[in-house]
Amino acid sequence: MFRAFTLGIEEEYMVMDPHTLELRSHEQKIVEQAHKVIRDQVKAEFHQAVVEVGTQVCANIHEARADVALLRRTISQIAGDLGFSIGASGTHPFSKWEKQLITDHPRYFEIVNEMQDAARSNLIFGLHVHVGMENREMAIHIANSVRYFLPHIFALSTNSPFWEGRNTGFKSFRTKVFDKFPRTGIPDYFSSIEEYDNYIKLLVKTNCIDNAKKVWWDLRVHPFFNTVEFRICDVPMTVDDTITLAGLFQAVCAKIYKLRLQNLNFIIYNRALINENKWRASRYGIDGNLIDFGKEIEVNTRSLIYELLDFIDDVVDDLGSRDVINAATHMLETGTGADRQLKIFEETNSLTDVTNYIRDQFLENC
């Protein structure tokens, strides 16, 4: 039933000086060397201190885990040989965007010309998870429904409490940085794939965008692939966290699909309401309350995530992801990446120690 729900995972990594742990331009040397090994699974990003990797199309969550682990090991080895260190956090704890170089590419210069400091300051690191769909009509149906669950899974991913040397008070400040871009955040409801396509055509016709990839929502029907792409999460510190989040996204899609086959659907909630939960998740992670819109009350975030785990329980065995999904309970008990960063800071009062911890965790269980 769920063979169409393949996975593709993209992660963005920090490139750092191994001694100061400041972000550092690698002048595309890491990308050039990695191309010889993993070919088009690695690419440059907007800032020269960022490396992006992407898995192959993976048939299941265990293939995805093996690929992500391989990519992390490969990039770490190549970076180390070239005199760099690698880490994964939604923001760097203390490096300043003003000092970072932009990658020499016409596309990036075009973005800077249009968006100015909104683009230059966008020094953030995210996780993108593609879940395969049987067709685009099913993709828009699933995207409409799973919007409700974005804040729940996002809360688990929070991994960016620091920004330019300050404790921001947010568990995910990355989202606040990205909010300066247009066409971000929770997407609207679209009644059909034709309505969505017409929206994109209108943006292109009116010179808002030149292609559909400049729609940077937290969730989108991909313009070129038959996938629903989840873009809301901070890049996780470890491969285990990445795979658990990817497994949750896949399972939610499969559950909505199963309901559709039974002529059932999940309630569609207004974008403005879902945004309230997203804000709470960015501020408090899993330690606050989210709104249960059905009951119209605040509910402890951990409780709602446990409810989500119950909701998807009848599809995870068919997906072969039971062990991965069970790991979400460990995340709820031990805290998110942001919680672990803050714990190190509380113990040491040193952002250098926090960044050392991020670097040391990069290959954990790889």
N, C-alpha and C positions, 0 to 999 in steps of 0.2 A: 504493500500500500504506500509506503513512504520512500520508494526508490528515487523519486524525483528530488527529494530534499537533500541534495548534495551540499557540501560546505566548501567555502573559500574564505581564508582568513588573512587579513592584512594588518601588520603592526608597524608602528613608527618608533624608532629607537633614537636615544640621545647619544651623540658622539662627544666624548669628553677627553680632556687632558688627563693622563693617568696620575699626575702628581697634584695638580691644583683642583681637579675635578670640575673645572669650568667647561662649559660647552666650547667646542673647538671645531673650526672648519677642517674637514678632511680632504678638501679640494677634489672631491669625487674619487679619491684613490681607493677607498673601500669599495665603492660601486664598481669601479673598473676591474679590480681584482676579483670581486665576487661574481661578476659576469662570466668569468672563466670557469666558475664552478657551478653556479646555480642559474646562470643565464638570465632570463628575463624575470626571475623571481625577486630581483632586487632593483631598486631604482633610486635616483636622487629625489630630493624633496625641495620645497621652496627655500628653506634655510640650509646653508651648507653644513650645519651641525646636526642634520637629521638624515637618517637612512630609513627607507621604507622597504619592507619585504612582503611577499605574498605567497601563499601556498598554491600548489596545483589544485585543480578541482578534486575534492576528496569525497569518496563514496560514503564515508561514515566518520564519526567523531574520532575514532582511533587512528585512522589514516591522517586526519587533520592534526592530531597531537604529534604523531611521528614527524610530520612535515614541519610544524612550527618549531619543534625541538631541534631538528636538523638546521633550520634557518638560523636559529639563535646561536647554535654552536658554530656554524660556519662564519657568521658575521663577527662573532666574538673573537674567533681565531684569527681571521684576516685583520681585524682592527688591532688586535694585540701585536701582530707581526709588524704592523705599520706604525706602532707607537701611540695607539689610542685605546680608550676604554669605552665600554658600551653599558647603557642602563636603560630601564623602561619605567617611565613615570609620566603622568599626564602633563606635568610642567617640571622644569628643572628647579630645584629648591632655591638657588641663589643667582644663577647667571642672568644677565640683563639683555633683553632683546636688542637694545640700542647698539650693542657691540657686535651683533651677529651679521654675517655676510649673507647676501641673497645669491642663490645659485644662478649662474650665467646662462639664462635660457629666455628666449623671446616671450614664452607664455608667462613666465614669472614677472618679467619686466612689465608686461601688459597689465597684470593684476596689480602691481605696485602703482602703476600710473593711474589706474582707476580708483583704487581703494586707499592709497597713501598709507598713513600710519596704522590704519586698521589691518592692513596686510603685513606691514613690517613688524608689528608687535605680535603677530599670530604665531608665536613660538611655542607651539603645543604639540602633544603627541597622543594620537588616538588609536583605537582599535576599530576595524571595520570587519563585519561578519556578513558574508553572502550566503544566503540559503536558497538552493535551487528550487525552481517552480516548474510545473508542467506546462504552463502558458502564462501570458501576461494578464489575462482576465482573472485567473486564480490569484496571481500576484497582487493585484490591486485589492481584491477582496480580503486577502490575508493581511496586507499592509494596513487596511482600514481598521481591522479588528485588533491587531497586536499593538497598535499605538497605546492602548490602555496600560500594557505591561512594561512599556519602556522605562518609566521611572523606577519600577521595582528592580529590574535587572541593572539599570544604571547605578542605583544605590550601592549594589554589590561591587561595582567596578571602580568606585571613587578612589582616585590615586593621585591627587594633585592639590594638597593642602597649602603648599608654599608657592610664592611668586616673588621673584626678584628680592629674595632675602627676608621676606616677611611671612609670618603665619597669617593667612588670609581670613581664618575663621570658617572657611568653606572646606568641605571634604573634596569637592571637585571645583577648583577655580578655573580649570581649563575651559569649562563650559561658559564661564563668564567672559573669558578672553574671546572665545569664538563668537559670542553673541553680537560682536561688533560687525560681523559679516552679514550681508543680506542673504535672504533665503536660507536661514538656519532655523533650528528648533523643531518642535513637533509639527509634522505636516497636517494639512487640512484633510478632511474626508473627501474622497472623490467617488461619485456614484458609479463610475465605469472607467475602464481604461481609456475609452475615447475622450471622456472629460479631462482626464489627466493629460493625454497627448495634446489636446487642444490648448490646455494651459501652457504647456511647454512651447507649442508653436506660436502662441501669442507673445511669450517672452522673447523668443527669437525674432519674430516679426518686428517688434517694437524696440529692438536693440538693447534689451535688458541683459540678455546673454547671447553668446554665439553658439553654445551647445548645451545639451541637457545636463552635462556633468557639473555645470556651475549652479545647480540646485543642490545645496549642501545640507539638506534636512537631516534630522536624527535618524530618519528611516525613509528610504525611497525605493520605488521600483526602478531597478537599474535601467538606464537608457539603452544599453547595448546587449546585456546578458539577460537571460530568463532567471533573474534572481530578485529577491527582496534583500536590500542591503541595509544592515543595521550600523549606524554611525555614531551612536550616542555615547559610547563608553570611552573612558580614559584607557590608554594602553595599560594593561596589567603588569605588575612587577614580575610575575612568574608565569611560566608556561602552564602550570596547573590552573591558575586563575583564568588565563585566557581560554583554556579549553572548557572549563566549567561555564563561563559566560556564553561561549559559542554553542555549547550543548543546550543551554536554556533557550537561546534564540531559536535553535532548530526545533526543539520540543514544542515551544509555543506555536510555531508555524504548523507543525504536524497536528497539534490538538485542534486548532481552528479549522484545518482541512478536514479532520475527522468529523467535527461537528457539521461542516458543510455537507458532507456525504450523508449525514443523518437528517438533512434539512433543518438543521439548527444553526444558531449563530450566537456569538457573544455580543452583548449590548455595545452599541457604538456611542462613545462619549465625546462631548465637545472638546475641541482642541484647547480652549481656554481652561477647562477643568483639568485636563491632563498636564498642562503647563504648571498648574499649582503644585502638583505632585513632583514634577521635574525640579522645580525650584527647591522644594523641601529636600529632595534627594541630593541635590548639589550642595546644599548648606549642611545637612546633618548626616548624609550617608545612611547607614543602617541604624543609627542611634536616635532618630527622630520619629515622627509620626507622619504617615501618609493619609490621604482621605479615601475612605471607602465610599465611593459615589453611590453604590446601591443602597447602603445603610444610611448615607449622609452623616457619617461621623468620622472623627479621627481615629486611626488605629495604629498601634505600634508597627513600625516598618518591618521588623523581623517577623511579626505575626502574619502580615500580608504576604511576605515572601514564602513563609511556610504554606500559606493557602495556595500560592502559585505552584509550589511543588506538588501539592495534592491535586491541583487542577490538571497538571500534565502527567500525572503518575501512570495513566493507562496507555501512554504512547512511548514511554522511554525504553521499555523492554524491546519493542519492535524496532526502535531506532538503534538498539545496542548501546545505549548511553547511560544505563542505570548507575554504574560506578562513578561516572563523571557528574551526573546530576546529584548524587548523594554527597559529593564533595562540597556542594553549596552549603550544607549544614555546617561543615567545618569552617567555611568562610564566615558564616553567621556567628560562630562561637569565638573565632580568633580575631575577627575584624578584617576590614578591607585594607588595601594597600595604603590608603590615607591614614587609617588607624595605626598601622604599623610604623609609618613614617613619623607620626605625631608621638608615638610611644618612645621612639629613639630620641626624638628632640626633647621630650620631657626628662629623659634620663641623663642626657649629655649636654643639653643647651647648645648643641653644635650642628649647624646645617651641613658642615663637612662630614660629620659622622652619619647624618641622614643619607647623604649622597653616596658615601661609602657603602652603606647598607643596601641602597638601591642597586649599586653596581654588583655587590656580592650576591644578590638574589637573582640576578639576571639568568644564570644557568642552573638555578636550583631545580633539581629533578629532571634536568635535560639529558 
